[in-house]
Amino acid sequence: MAAARTFSVRSANHGYKFLYLPLRRRLPIGQLRSRLRQLSINTRRVLSIHYPDRHLVALLIYNDYEAEFCS
């Protein structure tokens, strides 16, 4: 699989983006990932999760996945 990525064409929209979502309270990362799965969000495409502030979670995703994530 990794060898195939070496020879594939890079998309025009390559890169990463943080999506900020409001939360009522801070959840453990595993519990947050399970809630994202309940919403039919592919958690393998969420590269990083962190809490930059109270009542806020930041999800690092690929730019190409943003449209699918927000729909």
RAJO-V812677 format. One record per residue. N is the residue number from 0. RES is the residue in three letters. PHI is phi in whole degrees, 0 to 359 (NA if undefined). OMEGA is omega in radians with two decimals (999 if undefined). BURIAL is # if it has 9 or more other ideal C-beta (glycine too) atoms within 8 Angstrom, else .. Layout:
# RAJO-V812677
n: {N	N}
res: {RES	RES}
phi: {PHI	PHI}
omega: {OMEGA	OMEGA}
burial: {BURIAL	BURIAL}
This chain:
# RAJO-V812677
n: {0	1	2	3	4	5	6	7	8	9	10	11	12	13	14	15	16	17	18	19	20	21	22	23	24	25	26	27	28	29	30	31	32	33	34	35	36	37	38	39	40	41	42	43	44	45	46	47	48	49	50	51	52	53	54	55	56	57	58	59	60	61	62	63	64	65	66	67	68	69	70}
res: {MET	ALA	ALA	ALA	ARG	THR	PHE	SER	VAL	ARG	SER	ALA	ASN	HIS	GLY	TYR	LYS	PHE	LEU	TYR	LEU	PRO	LEU	ARG	ARG	ARG	LEU	PRO	ILE	GLY	GLN	LEU	ARG	SER	ARG	LEU	ARG	GLN	LEU	SER	ILE	ASN	THR	ARG	ARG	VAL	LEU	SER	ILE	HIS	TYR	PRO	ASP	ARG	HIS	LEU	VAL	ALA	LEU	LEU	ILE	TYR	ASN	ASP	TYR	GLU	ALA	GLU	PHE	CYS	SER}
phi: {NA	294	294	294	294	297	260	277	281	286	290	289	250	288	133	231	210	267	251	254	235	283	225	286	213	285	250	300	302	298	291	294	297	293	291	295	296	297	271	63	258	287	286	289	268	270	281	207	230	210	248	285	201	296	61	214	236	246	246	268	227	287	302	294	272	300	297	291	294	280	276}
omega: {-3.14	3.11	3.12	3.12	3.14	-3.07	-3.14	-3.14	3.13	-3.14	-3.14	-3.05	-3.09	3.14	-3.07	-3.13	3.01	2.98	-3.12	-3.11	3.10	3.07	3.08	3.12	-3.13	3.13	2.98	-3.05	3.14	3.12	3.10	3.09	3.12	3.08	3.07	3.09	3.10	3.10	3.14	3.07	3.14	-3.06	3.06	3.13	3.03	-3.02	-3.09	3.06	3.01	-3.09	-3.11	-3.09	3.08	3.09	-3.12	3.06	3.12	3.11	3.09	-3.12	3.03	3.08	-3.13	-3.09	-3.04	-3.11	3.12	-3.13	-3.06	-3.13	999}
burial: {.	.	.	.	.	.	.	.	.	.	.	.	.	.	.	.	#	.	#	#	.	.	#	.	.	.	.	.	.	.	.	#	#	.	#	#	#	.	.	.	.	.	.	.	#	#	.	.	#	.	.	.	.	.	.	#	#	#	#	#	#	#	#	.	#	#	.	.	#	.	.}
